[in-house]
Amino acid sequence: MMRIATAPDAVSHDIALGTSHVVMSKAMSAAALVGEDVPMPVRAGMAYQLWMVHADGSTAPGPTFMPEGGEVLAFVEGDLSHVTALSVTEEPMAGSDRMTGEVIAVVAL
């Protein structure tokens, strides 16, 4: 997290998931979603999943995560040069290959 946050090109964007924000560095090829006061997923047996949204509208799955005491930390790594947004959905605990849940939070990058 510190390497991403201190990268020369690091940017931070608020995202409407509790009190959360995304810190991203294209030079580091990584982003982190960091949050507090994040509620548990509404549906039982589900987790949150982070998605990378590309300029052409396609999506790539990121990690699943669950709040612990309302706090979350999730990382995505890889080429983020064509990622225009990050979205969060509720998905099965193991995650999904494609979005099946409704988008509950999104941040344009």
Summary of the structure (lengths in Angstrom):
residues: 109
radius of gyration: 13.0
end to end distance: 18.0
largest distance: 40.6
contacts: 330
relative contact order: 0.24
helix: 4%
strand: 54%
